[in-house]
Amino acid sequence: MRPFPLEVSSSGAVLLGDKISCDGFHRDFKVRVQTHIHDDHMDSFETSKGFQDILVSEPTRKLLIAEFNADLDYRENIRAMKLGARAKINDEYVTLLSSGHMLGGVQVAVRLSNGMRLGYSSDFHWPLDKVIRVDALVVDSTYGSPESVRKYTQAEVESRLVELVIRELKRGPVHILSHRGTLQRALQLLSTGVNCPLLGSPRFCADVTVYRECGYGIGDVLAVDSSDGKKVMSRKRYARFYSKGDGFPVELEEGTTITLSAFMTQPDNPVLQHSDRSFRVALSNHADFYGTLEYVRATGAKCVLTDNTRGGHAIELAREIKSRLGVEARPSASGLSHEWGV
């Protein structure tokens, strides 16, 4: 019998063993792994800066510097790791692999001193080129429901998005809203597939600079407060991107709004029309239900803890993993330590 020490705190900190926390602060844990920069994974990051060593991928480090500026570039306790390399933490080892979710996003594998291998999927895309191999796993539950199945490919979604933007530009400006990562993916598509000026806030433009440094083929993006940006907006034909911290107009006088949602609109159609000026497009870097099951199978995990602090389908997913894969699985619960014997 071997216990697997896994837990997800009420704040969303994923605890692997007794030294490594992920995407959340824990006072008794010496190291935090920051898997990516989406807000629901950034809880108490400022506190962690003062108390923990923080492991990140190099792109995540650059995005954090672009966002917070300040002293992050000089802090010795924020350490960028190469994907696939091992970092030694006392007598344990941490390895990061790409999660395919957004620039810099990673899966986390921890090898304890007794040989146990613990892992955390974080948010992830499927399929992946490389998957962590672990004995026990904490898995994202965003698409944990059997009803969360896409009947279209993401390539089809990309094509539909470009077609929609081209069509709506004939009527006026197009305003595109989404989370970081998804928005830059759309920007890369539109910078090559649509012939119109692209605009964003200065903060968004700073993120774009990081994406270019990391190899993304993104064309010119004008800052909305620049002289060129203001001229473009007066001509009424442009695509403007809204990301974290960008205020959206209270009243949109003209143009079309397209929201890129991480959640599916309809199982068989990626484009949902709210009105003649408002659309939702399911451009997503999340695995769906079947992709989640395939990911769990690929990790080789004997025990799975489904993350009950994000996504809302942890109970369903745990039940389905157990019945379909024959793998012991339970949803995380605040205040309960999950140590399962196999």
Protein Blocks (a to p, Z undefined) as FASTA:
>chain_A
ZZddddddfkopacehjlbcghiacfkbmbdcdfblcfklmgoklmmmmmpccdddfklm
mmmmmmnmmmmmmmmkbccddehiacdehjaccddddehlaghiacdddddfkopacdde
kjcddddfbdcddfbdcddfklmpfklccfbdfklmmmmmmmmmmmmmmnoccdddddeh
jlmmmmmmmmmmpccdddddfklmmmmmmmmmnopacdddddfkbmklmmmmmnopacdd
ddehiacdfbafbdcdddddfbdfbfkbcbdcfblmbccddddfbdcfklmmmmmmmnop
abdcddfkgojlmmmmmmmmmmmnopacddddehiacdddZZ
